[in-house]
């Protein structure tokens, strides 16, 4: 097997295990947080807190991955994730759960940012879409199976059990990570003089208009992913439709399956047609589907909506490759750190803002022997508007792959 492909598959396996664990807790986390008798805004915050820590550490971790062994930083991140999962699972109150999520965000930053740089450097340029598509496909497999496993485990054992399972699979992910090769930084590979990453480097990266616009699109996708899919939809499914943890996990799995069906081939396809236009189409179609979700009245209707949502989200498959395309190639570590940080801003803002909108627009309902709130139209409508705006703005960005292919035709 080609060494490049083997390395991508190895890295993808680690990411699969991490996403499998992360997705296990996704169907039960909103209800778990709500069980401590807190508002939807605080439910959103316990989801966002993960990204707050990651957002603050993305850039420093990018600098670290430029100077030190990326593989060792990734292993450290996995160990921190294991610890955080145990803390969250054993949480006696909301504050300890929040602490566990913050620690998990720190571990995720230590793993994800070096992994993203590692992937970008190994993938090269000619086959970037296809190789990153393999990575995205394995990531999606974790997202597909995780919610069902997590919901099933929570139903059979307890709402704490998915966190323990998360700790186990994250620990297992250390094994394939050890087999990854050591890779030199892009700075050493492209410059005869070592330069420290600095605020000036970040400014140079952000001054590339297409990089800024592509990361704005990524912000929007993370905003929707965590604000709608991971926060509002599970609450809507539980409080408006009355689904239990296993049913919610199954519905989210349907979305993961349809995402995989479109995202994996889109990676290779984007090597031929470019990456910008599929992203624009993704944002506009996702806006249309999202506004339909609150009109679901039962599990079947919600499953159909989320299956359609998953399919159009899959068109975002080239996003990591696109950001890499428009990044200064001699500052990949800084670029990927900024890319992850801006993405995590969406991760933070989405659950908080949409959770708040769900609070102010919700109506009281009797759910599971307690007073809760049904989710109104407002958070879904707001998310749809954000996606339309981001899609239209992205029209101004360049597409290096499309331009390059046009020259050769």
Helices and strands as residue ranges (DSSP letters): H 3-34, H 40-67, H 70-89, H 94-123, H 128-156, H 161-178, H 186-190, H 199-206, H 209-224, I 225-232, H 233-236, I 237-241, H 245-273, H 276-293, H 299-313, G 314-318, H 319-325, G 329-331, H 332-361, E 363-367, E 370-374, H 378-393, G 394-396, H 400-408
